[in-house]
């Protein structure tokens, strides 16, 4: 009997052949949400209604993970059709949940509280976690990018990653280091090939965010905060922010355009004052 799990094995082989970076994450998702629920079923007998019911159950764990599962399942059925295991893809007419972009970021007061907590918790054992978090704050890079950085990737005031999330279709990922980030990098212990002694300071971050009064703030939200502070500085454009964050599509960076709306009142006042000040002498002469 040809099962859905067998079709997924074929899909994984296809992903490995194309050297895709997301194979391991897909396998974890499959193991957790699909393998035991519908994976062992005869693939020829799986119908649209069964997929719809399964999607409803997975959605109880969150709309985002349900959408991710549905994408993997659809691709698996596409592979199954290629190998003539099935004639149709029962996922075709299943509607995904709307993609809602999270807009959580730090304001100035929250960022100050985070730094206060980091200073209070500064010990020899915690220092590696603190350095990691502060580099996320000052660079806006992804957690995985920083965790994978090697000393050989450091070129002056840049970290150049040849292998990264989208290196199969994009070029090098360049993480630009400002003066504050360089101070942190320069004090790191050069022990081994990896720059960071702390790979993923998630448990330490849970303590920091609780003590700072921001229990809902994820490490990834520090990336959003970097972009928000950049926009509020009025010195960096959306296009330039996209370059700093490693976005290849301007559409991705547009999620931060809401900050421009929030500061629109101050911006228009600044423009009005600039115009008024430039013609003030003319007004007095009239």
C-alpha positions as CSV (number, residue, x, y, z in Angstrom):
1,X,0.0,0.0,0.0
2,X,1.3,3.4,-1.0
3,X,0.9,5.8,1.9
4,X,1.1,9.5,2.3
5,X,4.3,9.0,4.4
6,X,5.9,7.2,1.4
7,X,5.0,10.2,-0.8
8,X,6.6,12.5,1.7
9,X,9.8,10.5,1.5
10,X,9.9,11.1,-2.3
11,X,9.4,14.8,-1.7
12,X,12.3,14.9,0.8
13,X,14.5,13.1,-1.8
14,X,13.5,15.8,-4.4
15,X,14.3,18.6,-1.9
16,X,17.7,17.1,-1.1
17,X,18.4,16.7,-4.8
18,X,17.7,20.5,-5.3
19,X,19.8,21.2,-2.1
20,X,17.0,23.0,-0.3
21,X,17.8,24.4,3.1
22,X,14.4,23.7,4.6
23,X,14.4,19.9,4.6
24,X,15.0,19.4,8.3
25,X,12.3,21.9,9.4
26,X,9.8,20.2,7.0
27,X,10.6,16.8,8.5
28,X,10.1,18.1,12.0
29,X,6.7,19.6,11.0
30,X,5.7,16.4,9.3
31,X,6.7,14.3,12.3
32,X,4.7,16.4,14.7
33,X,1.5,17.3,12.7
34,X,1.1,14.9,9.8
35,X,2.9,11.5,10.1
36,X,0.7,9.9,12.7
37,X,-2.6,11.7,11.9
38,X,-3.0,11.0,8.2
39,X,0.5,10.0,7.1
40,X,-0.1,6.2,7.3
41,X,-3.3,6.3,5.2
42,X,-3.6,4.9,1.7
43,X,-2.8,8.0,-0.4
44,X,-5.3,7.0,-3.1
45,X,-8.2,7.1,-0.6
46,X,-7.4,10.5,0.9
47,X,-10.1,12.9,-0.2
48,X,-10.7,16.6,0.1
49,X,-13.0,16.3,3.1
50,X,-10.4,14.4,5.1
51,X,-7.8,17.1,4.3
52,X,-10.3,19.8,5.3
53,X,-11.0,18.1,8.7
54,X,-7.3,17.6,9.3
55,X,-6.6,21.2,8.5
56,X,-9.2,22.3,11.0
57,X,-7.6,20.2,13.8
58,X,-4.1,21.4,13.1
59,X,-5.4,25.0,13.1
60,X,-6.1,24.6,16.8
61,X,-2.3,24.7,17.3
62,X,-2.1,28.0,15.4
63,X,-3.0,29.4,12.0
64,X,0.6,29.9,11.0
65,X,1.6,26.3,11.6
66,X,-1.6,25.1,9.9
67,X,-0.7,27.1,6.8
68,X,2.8,25.7,6.8
69,X,1.5,22.1,7.1
70,X,-0.9,22.7,4.2
71,X,1.9,24.0,2.0
72,X,4.0,20.9,2.7
73,X,1.1,18.6,2.2
74,X,0.2,20.2,-1.1
75,X,3.8,19.8,-2.4
76,X,3.8,16.2,-1.2
77,X,0.7,15.4,-3.3
78,X,2.2,17.2,-6.3
79,X,5.1,14.8,-6.1
80,X,2.7,11.9,-5.7
81,X,1.0,13.0,-8.9
82,X,4.3,13.1,-10.7
83,X,4.9,9.5,-9.7
84,X,1.3,8.6,-10.6
85,X,0.4,7.6,-7.1
86,X,-2.7,9.8,-7.3
87,X,-4.5,11.6,-10.1
88,X,-5.5,14.8,-8.3
89,X,-4.3,16.9,-5.4
90,X,-7.0,17.0,-2.6
91,X,-5.3,20.1,-1.1
92,X,-6.0,22.3,-4.2
93,X,-9.2,24.0,-2.9
94,X,-8.3,24.2,0.8
95,X,-8.1,27.9,1.7
96,X,-5.2,29.0,3.8
97,X,-5.7,31.2,6.8
98,X,-5.0,34.9,6.1
99,X,-1.3,35.8,6.7
100,X,-1.3,38.4,9.4
101,X,2.1,40.1,9.9
102,X,3.1,40.4,13.5
103,X,3.9,44.1,14.4
104,X,5.4,43.7,17.8
105,X,8.5,45.8,18.4
106,X,10.1,47.7,21.3
107,X,9.4,51.3,22.1
108,X,12.2,53.4,23.7
109,X,11.0,52.7,27.3
110,X,10.9,48.9,26.7
111,X,14.3,48.9,25.1
112,X,15.7,50.8,28.1
113,X,14.2,48.3,30.5
114,X,15.8,45.4,28.5
115,X,19.2,47.0,28.7
116,X,18.8,47.6,32.4
117,X,18.0,43.9,33.0
118,X,20.9,42.8,30.8
119,X,23.2,45.0,32.9
120,X,21.9,43.6,36.1
121,X,22.3,40.0,34.9
122,X,25.9,40.6,33.6
123,X,27.9,37.7,35.0
124,X,30.7,35.5,33.5
125,X,28.2,32.8,32.7
126,X,25.6,35.1,31.2
127,X,28.0,37.3,29.2
128,X,27.9,35.1,26.1
129,X,24.0,35.3,26.1
130,X,24.1,39.0,26.6
131,X,26.5,39.6,23.7
132,X,24.3,37.5,21.5
133,X,21.2,39.5,22.4
134,X,22.9,42.9,22.1
135,X,24.2,42.0,18.6
136,X,20.6,41.1,17.6
137,X,19.5,44.5,18.8
138,X,22.3,46.5,17.1
139,X,22.3,44.6,13.7
140,X,18.7,43.5,13.1
141,X,20.0,40.2,11.8
142,X,18.2,36.9,12.2
143,X,19.0,34.6,15.2
144,X,20.1,31.8,12.9
145,X,22.4,34.1,10.9
146,X,24.2,35.2,14.0
147,X,24.4,31.6,15.4
148,X,26.0,30.3,12.2
149,X,28.6,33.1,11.9
150,X,32.2,32.1,11.9
151,X,35.3,34.2,12.5
152,X,36.3,33.6,8.9
153,X,33.0,35.4,7.9
154,X,34.2,38.6,9.6
155,X,35.5,41.1,7.0
156,X,36.2,44.4,8.6
157,X,32.9,45.8,9.9
158,X,30.8,43.2,8.1
159,X,29.9,39.6,8.6
160,X,29.6,37.9,5.1
161,X,27.6,34.7,5.1
162,X,28.0,32.5,2.0
163,X,25.6,29.9,3.4
164,X,22.3,31.2,4.7
165,X,18.5,30.9,4.6
166,X,18.1,31.8,0.9
167,X,21.6,31.2,-0.5
168,X,20.2,28.8,-3.1
169,X,18.6,31.7,-4.9
170,X,20.4,34.8,-3.5
171,X,23.9,35.9,-3.1
172,X,25.9,36.4,0.1
173,X,24.1,37.7,3.2
174,X,26.0,40.7,4.5
175,X,25.4,41.8,8.1
176,X,26.7,45.3,8.5
177,X,28.2,46.1,12.0
178,X,27.8,49.6,13.4
179,X,30.2,51.0,16.0
180,X,28.2,49.5,18.9
181,X,28.1,46.1,17.3
182,X,31.9,46.2,16.6
183,X,32.6,47.0,20.2
184,X,30.8,43.8,21.1
185,X,32.5,41.7,18.4
186,X,36.0,43.0,19.4
187,X,35.5,41.8,23.0
188,X,34.3,38.3,22.0
189,X,36.6,35.5,22.9
190,X,38.2,33.9,19.8
191,X,37.7,30.4,20.9
192,X,37.0,27.9,18.0
193,X,35.6,28.8,14.6
194,X,32.2,30.1,15.7
195,X,31.9,33.8,16.6
196,X,29.2,33.2,19.2
197,X,29.7,31.0,22.2
198,X,26.0,31.1,22.8
199,X,24.1,29.6,19.9
200,X,20.5,30.2,21.0
201,X,20.0,32.1,24.2
202,X,16.3,31.4,24.3
203,X,16.0,30.3,28.0
204,X,18.0,33.3,29.1
205,X,15.9,35.6,27.0
206,X,12.7,34.3,28.7
207,X,14.1,35.5,32.0
208,X,15.2,38.9,30.6
209,X,11.8,39.7,29.0
210,X,9.9,38.7,32.1
211,X,12.1,41.0,34.3
212,X,11.9,43.8,31.7
213,X,8.1,43.6,31.7
214,X,7.8,42.6,28.0
215,X,6.7,38.9,28.4
216,X,5.3,38.7,24.8
217,X,8.5,40.0,23.1
218,X,10.3,37.3,21.1
219,X,14.0,37.4,20.1
220,X,12.9,37.8,16.5
221,X,11.0,40.9,17.5
222,X,14.3,42.6,18.2
223,X,14.8,42.5,14.4
224,X,11.5,44.4,14.0
225,X,12.6,46.8,16.6
226,X,15.8,47.5,14.7
227,X,13.8,48.5,11.6
228,X,11.4,50.6,13.6
229,X,14.2,52.6,15.3
230,X,15.8,53.0,11.9
231,X,12.7,54.5,10.4
232,X,12.1,56.8,13.3
233,X,15.6,58.2,13.0
234,X,14.3,59.7,9.7
235,X,17.8,59.1,8.3
236,X,17.2,55.6,6.8
237,X,14.8,54.9,4.0
238,X,12.7,51.7,3.6
239,X,14.9,50.5,0.8
240,X,18.0,51.0,2.9
241,X,16.4,49.2,5.8
242,X,15.6,46.3,3.5
243,X,19.3,46.1,2.5
244,X,20.4,46.1,6.1
245,X,17.9,43.4,7.0
246,X,18.8,41.2,4.0
247,X,15.4,41.5,2.4
248,X,15.4,40.6,-1.3
249,X,11.9,41.8,-1.9
250,X,10.7,45.4,-1.2
251,X,7.3,43.9,-0.3
252,X,8.9,42.3,2.8
253,X,10.2,45.6,4.1
254,X,6.8,47.3,3.6
255,X,5.6,45.6,6.8
256,X,7.4,48.4,8.6
257,X,5.6,51.2,6.7
258,X,3.1,51.4,9.6
259,X,5.8,53.3,11.5
260,X,5.7,56.0,8.8
261,X,2.0,56.4,9.5
262,X,2.6,56.7,13.3
263,X,5.1,59.5,12.7
264,X,3.2,61.2,9.9
265,X,1.9,64.0,12.2
266,X,5.4,64.9,13.3
267,X,6.8,64.6,9.8
268,X,4.3,67.0,8.3
269,X,4.9,69.5,11.1
270,X,8.7,69.2,10.4
271,X,8.0,69.9,6.7
272,X,5.7,72.9,7.6
273,X,8.3,74.4,9.9
274,X,11.0,74.0,7.3
275,X,8.9,75.8,4.7
276,X,8.0,78.5,7.2
277,X,11.5,79.1,8.4
278,X,12.9,79.3,4.8
279,X,10.4,82.1,3.9
280,X,10.2,83.8,7.2
281,X,12.3,86.7,6.1
282,X,10.2,87.2,3.1
283,X,7.1,87.3,5.2
284,X,8.6,90.1,7.4
285,X,9.4,92.1,4.3
286,X,5.8,91.9,3.0
